[in-house]
Amino acid sequence: MDGVPGFVPRVLRDPDVSLFRADDRVFEAMVDGWRSQMLARGLAVDTIKARTGVVGRFQAFTGDYPWTGVRWTSKTSSLSSAPEAGRSG
């Protein structure tokens, strides 16, 4: 059952067990779920690696997680090299 996408391991559901570096584990689970969703949509593996890599590098650079209240935007850090006005979409 552990290999089923979306499956939550018992250790994550047990209130008597605390996780070592819980924020890191939750972030990894979120990225894994996103990766599974992109695979299900049929995206190329290189595209998935690039997208998850950007999110991982951004998290490492800022030291924050999406749930900490810090809004993740292009203005959060200087990782974005393209000017906002020049972007389309």
C-alpha positions as CSV (number, residue, x, y, z in Angstrom):
1,M,0.0,0.0,0.0
2,D,3.0,2.3,0.5
3,G,3.5,2.7,-3.2
4,V,0.0,4.1,-3.9
5,P,0.1,7.8,-4.8
6,G,-1.5,9.9,-2.2
7,F,-1.1,7.2,0.5
8,V,-0.3,8.7,3.9
9,P,2.0,6.5,6.0
10,R,0.8,5.6,9.4
11,V,3.7,7.5,11.1
12,L,2.3,10.7,9.6
13,R,-1.2,10.0,11.0
14,D,-0.1,8.9,14.5
15,P,-0.4,11.8,17.0
16,D,2.0,10.1,19.4
17,V,4.9,10.1,17.0
18,S,6.8,13.3,16.1
19,L,8.7,13.6,12.9
20,F,12.4,14.5,12.7
21,R,12.6,17.7,10.7
22,A,8.8,17.6,10.1
23,D,8.8,20.7,7.8
24,D,11.3,19.1,5.5
25,R,9.3,15.8,5.4
26,V,6.0,17.6,4.6
27,F,7.7,19.7,1.9
28,E,9.1,16.6,0.3
29,A,5.7,14.9,0.4
30,M,4.1,17.9,-1.2
31,V,6.7,18.0,-4.0
32,D,6.3,14.2,-4.4
33,G,2.5,14.6,-4.8
34,W,3.0,17.4,-7.3
35,R,5.5,15.2,-9.2
36,S,2.9,12.3,-9.3
37,Q,0.2,14.7,-10.5
38,M,2.4,16.0,-13.3
39,L,3.3,12.4,-14.3
40,A,-0.4,11.5,-14.4
41,R,-0.9,14.5,-16.7
42,G,1.7,13.0,-19.1
43,L,4.3,15.7,-18.8
44,A,7.8,14.9,-19.9
45,V,10.2,13.7,-17.1
46,D,12.6,16.6,-18.0
47,T,9.8,19.1,-17.5
48,I,8.9,17.6,-14.1
49,K,12.6,17.6,-13.0
50,A,13.0,21.2,-14.0
51,R,9.8,22.4,-12.2
52,T,10.4,20.5,-9.0
53,G,14.1,21.6,-9.1
54,V,13.1,25.3,-9.2
55,V,10.8,24.8,-6.3
56,G,13.4,23.0,-4.3
57,R,16.1,25.6,-5.0
58,F,13.7,28.4,-4.2
59,Q,12.9,26.8,-0.8
60,A,16.5,26.2,-0.1
61,F,17.4,29.8,-1.0
62,T,14.6,31.4,1.1
63,G,14.7,28.9,3.9
64,D,10.9,29.2,4.2
65,Y,8.1,26.9,3.4
66,P,4.8,27.7,1.6
67,W,2.8,27.4,4.8
68,T,4.9,29.8,6.9
69,G,2.9,32.8,5.9
70,V,5.6,34.1,3.5
71,R,4.0,34.6,0.2
72,W,6.0,32.9,-2.5
73,T,6.2,35.3,-5.4
74,S,8.8,36.5,-7.9
75,K,9.3,39.5,-5.5
76,T,10.2,37.2,-2.6
77,S,13.8,36.8,-3.8
78,S,16.1,37.8,-6.5
79,L,16.0,34.4,-8.1
80,S,13.8,35.7,-10.9
81,S,16.0,37.3,-13.5
82,A,13.3,38.4,-15.9
83,P,11.6,41.8,-15.3
84,E,8.0,41.5,-14.4
85,A,6.9,43.9,-17.2
86,G,8.5,41.6,-19.8
87,R,6.6,38.5,-18.8
88,S,3.5,37.4,-20.6
89,G,0.7,35.1,-19.6
